[in-house]
Amino acid sequence: MDCYPVWSNESDAVAQIIFYAHPYTYTCSGSLVSNTAQDYRPYFLTAFHCIDIDIINGCVDGMLSPAEISRVGSIPVNATCIHHPDGMPMKISFDYGNPYGPYINNYRISWGCSLYSPASTHWVVGFESGTTEGGSSGSPLFNSSQRVIGQLHGGDFGCAPITKLFGQFSKSWTGGGSSSTRLSDWLNPTGSTATTTNTIKLGVSITGSTSIGNNGEYTASITGCTNSSNNNYIWSVTPSNGANIAYYFGPNNSYAGINFTQAGYYDIKAQITTSCGTQYAIKKVYANPYKGGGSGITFPNPVDNILYIDLDQIADVTFINAKTFDIRLFDAQGSMVRHSQAQSGIIQYNVSNLPDGIYYLRINDGISASIDIYKIIVKH
């Protein structure tokens, strides 16, 4: 699926089902689908034969973040299926619309064991790229607007070009006319007249520096949930033997201060639980609490690739925006090899092309006559 980033939201809704019915283990596919309330209620769409034990034991021998849906029964110009064939990692298959379909079946379908589906209830899909296999049943069929319009029930076996049969979502919407036989009672709790819904996706992000000295402050936020006033935040950092959560602040601990005691790379994790569900994000940071050249301003030291210079640690942050720092890097012979000016923040010097040796970083704060000099060791 990495080759098809345009389908990343939809693929997040697709999942594999693995279940056991003595003495066998079965696998199918399916997808989370959104409802008109857009409230993240976890409804999962799959094929009936994937979960009906009588059918599984007796007759069927074959294909065993929520996606947006469309209950419009119009024929799509093309179609796409995302699935887990034969219990394998996720795959994608395409019907480009010519010459095999998609179109509505005009014949009764026999599934064996005296089981039938009436005419005009299924999409006949002709995949020109990809196919489906055992384990793909229940997987969603998407139209060109990337909305679910069906679920896989069966079809021919083999490679593309090949024909498959998907139940029409628009037929399942009205079903047999009762709450136990139709989707509308479950997916339209608001009684909306809308014929489609949109994909909804929870998103968590962490803001804060990725290169720090001995401490840093981080903020977690969530998007995609309209009712998120009572969020619960849980912070963690790994490896934990070189860092610890020093303090929390903000609404429901949405901010965290982290203290680092050892230099290295760390994963900061923020897990947020809301009325819409639980999500988390991980931010990778590099910390160097050691005093490089007499301060925690330069890191790492020794350095082989990127040298970070933290100007915010040099002076009182109250006055930092009034300063323009002049930063110069000299080799042991006194030749200047890097030069820049900045007011604040962490700047980066790429030293990957400099020879191994001792260098000197000279920083002037732009206000006083004082100059700070730091010894830098470049070692590849």
C-alpha positions as CSV (number, residue, x, y, z in Angstrom):
1,M,0.0,0.0,0.0
2,D,3.0,2.3,0.4
3,C,3.0,2.7,-3.4
4,Y,-0.5,4.2,-3.3
5,P,-0.5,7.1,-0.8
6,V,-3.7,8.4,-2.3
7,W,-5.5,5.4,-0.6
8,S,-3.8,5.8,2.8
9,N,-6.9,7.0,4.6
10,E,-9.0,4.2,3.2
11,S,-6.4,1.5,3.9
12,D,-6.4,2.6,7.5
13,A,-10.0,1.5,7.7
14,V,-9.4,-2.0,6.3
15,A,-8.6,-4.9,8.6
16,Q,-8.1,-8.6,8.6
17,I,-10.4,-10.9,10.6
18,I,-9.0,-14.1,12.1
19,F,-11.4,-16.5,13.9
20,Y,-11.7,-20.1,15.0
21,A,-14.6,-22.5,14.4
22,H,-13.6,-25.9,15.6
23,P,-11.5,-27.5,14.1
24,Y,-10.5,-24.8,11.6
25,T,-9.1,-21.3,11.6
26,Y,-10.6,-18.8,9.1
27,T,-9.6,-15.4,7.8
28,C,-11.6,-12.6,6.1
29,S,-11.3,-8.9,5.4
30,G,-13.5,-6.0,6.2
31,S,-13.5,-2.3,7.0
32,L,-14.6,0.2,9.5
33,V,-17.4,2.5,8.1
34,S,-18.4,5.9,9.3
35,N,-22.0,6.8,10.2
36,T,-24.0,10.0,9.7
37,A,-23.3,11.1,13.3
38,Q,-19.5,11.0,12.5
39,D,-19.0,9.9,16.2
40,Y,-16.4,7.2,15.6
41,R,-18.7,4.4,16.6
42,P,-16.7,1.3,15.5
43,Y,-19.1,-0.4,13.0
44,F,-17.3,-3.0,10.9
45,L,-18.5,-4.1,7.5
46,T,-17.7,-7.6,6.1
47,A,-19.4,-10.5,4.3
48,F,-22.2,-12.5,6.0
49,H,-20.5,-15.8,5.3
50,C,-17.4,-14.6,7.2
51,I,-19.3,-14.7,10.5
52,D,-22.1,-17.2,10.0
53,I,-20.9,-20.4,11.6
54,D,-23.5,-22.6,9.9
55,I,-22.3,-21.5,6.5
56,I,-18.7,-21.8,7.4
57,N,-19.0,-25.3,8.7
58,G,-21.3,-26.6,6.0
59,C,-20.8,-25.0,2.6
60,V,-18.5,-22.2,1.9
61,D,-15.1,-23.2,0.6
62,G,-13.3,-20.0,-0.4
63,M,-12.8,-16.4,0.4
64,L,-12.9,-16.1,3.8
65,S,-9.2,5.2,10.8
66,P,-13.7,4.6,9.4
67,A,-14.1,4.8,5.7
68,E,-16.6,7.0,4.1
69,I,-19.7,5.3,2.5
70,S,-22.1,5.9,-0.4
71,R,-25.6,4.5,-0.5
72,V,-26.1,5.8,-4.0
73,G,-26.7,2.9,-6.4
74,S,-25.4,4.5,-9.5
75,I,-22.9,2.5,-11.5
76,P,-19.3,3.6,-10.8
77,V,-16.9,4.5,-13.6
78,N,-14.2,2.4,-11.9
79,A,-13.7,0.5,-8.7
80,T,-10.9,-0.4,-6.2
81,C,-10.7,-3.1,-3.6
82,I,-8.4,-3.1,-0.6
83,H,-8.1,-6.5,1.1
84,H,-6.0,-9.1,2.9
85,P,-5.6,-12.0,0.5
86,D,-5.0,-15.4,2.0
87,G,-4.2,-13.8,5.4
88,M,-1.3,-11.9,3.9
89,P,-0.4,-8.2,4.2
90,M,-2.8,-5.7,2.7
91,K,-3.1,-5.5,-1.1
92,I,-5.0,-3.3,-3.6
93,S,-6.8,-4.3,-6.8
94,F,-8.2,-2.1,-9.6
95,D,-11.1,-2.2,-12.1
96,Y,-10.3,0.6,-14.5
97,G,-13.9,0.4,-16.0
98,N,-13.1,-1.0,-19.4
99,P,-13.9,-3.6,-20.8
100,Y,-15.1,-5.8,-17.9
101,G,-17.1,-3.5,-15.6
102,P,-18.2,-2.5,-13.1
103,Y,-21.8,-3.3,-13.8
104,I,-24.9,-4.6,-12.0
105,N,-25.6,-8.4,-12.2
106,N,-28.8,-9.2,-14.2
107,Y,-28.9,-12.8,-13.1
108,R,-29.5,-14.8,-9.9
109,I,-26.3,-15.9,-8.2
110,S,-26.0,-19.4,-6.8
111,W,-23.5,-19.8,-3.9
112,G,-24.1,-23.5,-3.4
113,C,-26.0,-25.3,-0.6
114,S,-29.2,-23.9,-2.0
115,L,-28.1,-20.3,-1.2
116,Y,-29.0,-17.6,-3.8
117,S,-28.8,-13.9,-4.3
118,P,-31.4,-12.3,-6.5
119,A,-30.5,-10.4,-9.7
120,S,-29.6,-6.7,-9.4
121,T,-28.0,-7.0,-6.0
122,H,-24.3,-7.3,-6.8
123,W,-21.6,-5.4,-8.6
124,V,-19.8,-7.4,-11.2
125,V,-16.2,-6.1,-11.1
126,G,-13.5,-7.0,-13.6
127,F,-10.1,-6.4,-12.1
128,E,-7.5,-5.5,-14.7
129,S,-4.8,-5.1,-12.0
130,G,-4.6,-7.4,-9.0
131,T,-7.1,-10.0,-7.9
132,T,-8.6,-11.4,-4.6
133,E,-8.1,-14.7,-2.9
134,G,-9.3,-16.7,0.1
135,G,-9.2,-14.2,3.0
136,S,-10.3,-11.3,0.9
137,S,-14.1,-11.9,1.4
138,G,-15.8,-8.9,3.1
139,S,-13.3,-6.4,1.8
140,P,-14.7,-3.0,0.8
141,L,-15.2,-1.9,-2.8
142,F,-14.5,1.8,-3.4
143,N,-15.8,4.1,-6.1
144,S,-13.8,6.9,-7.8
145,S,-14.8,9.2,-4.9
146,Q,-13.1,6.7,-2.6
147,R,-16.3,5.8,-0.8
148,V,-17.4,2.3,0.1
149,I,-20.1,1.0,-2.3
150,G,-19.9,-2.8,-1.7
151,Q,-18.3,-5.8,0.1
152,L,-16.7,-8.8,-1.6
153,H,-18.8,-12.0,-1.6
154,G,-17.1,-14.2,-4.2
155,G,-16.2,-14.6,-7.8
156,D,-13.8,-16.4,-10.1
157,F,-10.4,-17.7,-9.0
158,G,-7.2,-16.7,-10.7
159,C,-5.2,-13.7,-11.9
160,A,-6.3,-10.5,-13.7
161,P,-8.2,-10.0,-15.8
162,I,-10.8,-11.7,-13.6
163,T,-14.4,-11.2,-12.4
164,K,-15.5,-10.7,-8.8
165,L,-18.9,-10.2,-7.1
166,F,-19.5,-7.5,-4.5
167,G,-22.7,-7.0,-2.7
168,Q,-24.2,-3.5,-3.3
169,F,-24.0,-1.3,-0.3
170,S,-27.1,0.6,-1.5
171,K,-29.0,-2.7,-1.3
172,S,-27.7,-3.5,2.2
173,W,-28.8,0.0,3.3
174,T,-32.4,-1.0,3.0
175,G,-31.9,-4.7,3.3
176,G,-34.9,-6.8,4.4
177,G,-36.7,-3.8,5.8
178,S,-36.0,-4.3,9.5
179,S,-33.3,-3.1,11.9
180,S,-31.7,-6.6,12.0
181,T,-31.6,-6.9,8.2
182,R,-30.6,-3.4,7.1
183,L,-27.7,-1.0,7.6
184,S,-29.6,2.3,7.7
185,D,-30.8,1.8,11.3
186,W,-27.1,1.6,12.4
187,L,-25.3,3.9,10.1
188,N,-27.9,6.7,10.0
189,P,-28.7,7.4,13.7
190,T,-29.4,11.1,12.9
191,G,-32.0,10.3,10.3
192,S,-30.1,12.3,7.7
193,T,-31.1,12.5,4.1
194,A,-27.4,12.6,3.1
195,T,-26.4,9.8,0.7
196,T,-22.7,9.8,1.6
197,T,-20.4,10.3,4.6
198,N,-16.8,11.4,4.7
199,T,-13.8,9.5,6.0
200,I,-13.0,10.6,9.6
201,K,-9.6,10.1,11.2
202,L,-8.2,10.9,14.6
203,G,-4.9,12.6,14.5
204,V,-2.4,13.2,17.4
205,S,0.6,15.4,17.1
206,I,3.5,16.4,19.4
207,T,5.2,19.8,19.2
208,G,8.6,20.5,20.7
209,S,12.2,20.5,19.8
210,T,13.8,17.4,18.2
211,S,17.3,18.4,19.4
212,I,17.7,19.5,23.0
213,G,20.1,19.7,26.0
214,N,19.0,18.4,29.4
215,N,15.3,19.2,29.3
216,G,12.5,20.1,27.0
217,E,8.8,20.9,27.0
218,Y,6.3,19.1,24.7
219,T,2.7,19.7,23.8
220,A,0.2,17.0,22.5
221,S,-2.9,17.9,20.5
222,I,-5.7,15.9,18.7
223,T,-7.6,16.6,15.6
224,G,-10.7,14.9,14.1
225,C,-12.8,14.7,17.3
226,T,-15.5,17.4,17.7
227,N,-16.1,16.5,21.3
228,S,-12.7,16.4,22.9
229,S,-13.0,18.5,26.1
230,N,-12.4,15.7,28.6
231,N,-9.3,14.2,27.0
232,N,-7.0,11.9,29.0
233,Y,-3.2,12.3,28.3
234,I,-0.6,9.7,29.1
235,W,3.1,10.5,28.4
236,S,6.0,8.2,28.3
237,V,9.6,8.3,27.0
238,T,11.9,5.4,26.0
239,P,14.5,4.4,26.8
240,S,13.5,5.4,30.3
241,N,16.9,4.8,31.9
242,G,18.2,8.2,30.5
243,A,15.1,10.3,30.8
244,N,12.0,10.9,32.9
245,I,8.8,12.9,32.9
246,A,9.6,15.8,35.3
247,Y,6.3,17.5,35.4
248,Y,2.9,18.0,33.7
249,F,0.8,21.1,33.1
250,G,-2.0,22.4,30.9
251,P,-5.5,21.0,30.5
252,N,-5.6,17.3,31.4
253,N,-1.8,17.2,31.4
254,S,-1.6,18.1,27.7
255,Y,1.9,19.5,28.3
256,A,4.9,17.6,29.6
257,G,8.4,18.6,30.8
258,I,11.0,15.9,30.2
259,N,14.4,15.8,31.9
260,F,17.3,13.9,30.1
261,T,20.3,12.6,32.0
262,Q,22.1,10.7,29.2
263,A,22.9,11.6,25.7
264,G,21.1,9.7,22.9
265,Y,18.0,9.3,20.9
266,Y,14.6,9.0,22.6
267,D,11.0,8.3,21.6
268,I,8.5,10.6,23.3
269,K,5.0,9.1,23.2
270,A,1.7,10.9,23.9
271,Q,-1.4,8.8,24.1
272,I,-4.8,10.6,24.1
273,T,-8.1,9.0,25.0
274,T,-11.2,11.0,24.0
275,S,-14.9,10.3,23.5
276,C,-13.9,9.3,19.9
277,G,-11.3,6.7,20.9
278,T,-7.7,6.3,21.8
279,Q,-4.8,7.4,19.6
280,Y,-1.1,8.2,20.1
281,A,1.9,9.9,18.5
282,I,5.6,9.3,18.9
283,K,8.2,12.1,18.4
284,K,11.9,11.2,18.0
285,V,14.4,13.5,19.7
286,Y,18.1,13.7,20.3
287,A,19.2,14.9,23.7
288,N,22.7,15.8,25.0
289,P,22.7,17.0,28.6
290,Y,26.5,16.9,28.7
291,K,28.5,20.1,28.7
292,G,30.1,20.3,25.3
293,G,33.0,22.8,25.4
294,G,31.9,24.2,28.8
295,S,28.2,24.4,28.0
296,G,25.2,22.4,26.8
297,I,25.0,24.6,23.7
298,T,26.7,22.3,21.2
299,F,25.8,18.7,20.6
300,P,26.7,16.0,19.8
301,N,30.4,16.5,20.5
302,P,32.3,14.6,19.0
303,V,30.2,15.1,15.9
304,D,30.3,13.3,12.5
305,N,27.3,14.7,10.6
306,I,25.1,17.5,12.0
307,L,26.3,19.9,14.7
308,Y,23.4,21.4,16.7
309,I,23.9,24.9,18.3
310,D,21.2,25.8,20.8
311,L,21.2,29.6,21.0
312,D,18.3,29.6,23.5
313,Q,20.7,28.3,26.2
314,I,23.2,31.1,25.8
315,A,21.4,34.1,27.4
316,D,18.3,35.0,29.3
317,V,15.4,34.2,27.0
318,T,13.7,37.4,28.0
319,F,16.1,39.3,25.9
320,I,16.9,36.7,23.3
321,N,14.9,38.3,20.4
322,A,16.8,41.5,20.9
323,K,20.1,39.7,20.0
324,T,21.5,38.7,16.7
325,F,24.1,36.0,17.3
326,D,27.1,35.8,15.0
327,I,28.3,32.2,14.8
328,R,31.6,31.2,13.2
329,L,33.4,27.8,13.0
330,F,37.2,27.8,12.6
331,D,39.6,24.9,11.9
332,A,42.8,24.4,13.9
333,Q,44.7,26.6,11.5
334,G,42.3,29.5,12.0
335,S,40.5,29.3,8.7
336,M,36.7,30.0,8.9
337,V,34.7,27.0,7.6
338,R,31.2,28.0,8.6
339,H,29.4,31.3,9.3
340,S,25.8,32.2,10.0
341,Q,23.7,34.7,12.0
342,A,20.5,34.0,13.9
343,Q,18.4,35.4,16.7
344,S,17.2,32.2,18.5
345,G,16.5,28.6,18.2
346,I,18.7,25.6,17.3
347,I,20.7,26.0,14.2
348,Q,22.5,23.2,12.3
349,Y,25.9,23.0,10.8
350,N,26.5,20.1,8.4
351,V,30.1,19.0,9.1
352,S,30.0,15.7,7.2
353,N,32.4,17.0,4.6
354,L,34.9,18.4,7.1
355,P,38.1,16.5,7.9
356,D,38.5,14.9,11.2
357,G,40.1,17.2,13.8
358,I,39.7,19.9,16.3
359,Y,37.5,23.0,15.5
360,Y,36.5,26.1,17.4
361,L,33.1,27.6,17.5
362,R,33.0,31.3,18.2
363,I,29.7,32.9,19.2
364,N,29.1,36.6,19.8
365,D,25.7,37.7,21.2
366,G,25.5,40.9,19.1
367,I,25.2,43.1,22.1
368,S,28.2,42.8,24.4
369,A,31.8,42.5,23.4
370,S,32.2,39.1,24.9
371,I,32.8,36.1,22.7
372,D,32.1,32.5,23.7
373,I,34.4,29.9,22.2
374,Y,33.6,26.1,22.2
375,K,35.9,23.3,21.3
376,I,34.3,21.0,18.7
377,I,35.7,17.6,17.7
378,V,34.8,16.3,14.2
379,K,35.3,12.5,14.0
380,H,33.8,10.4,11.2
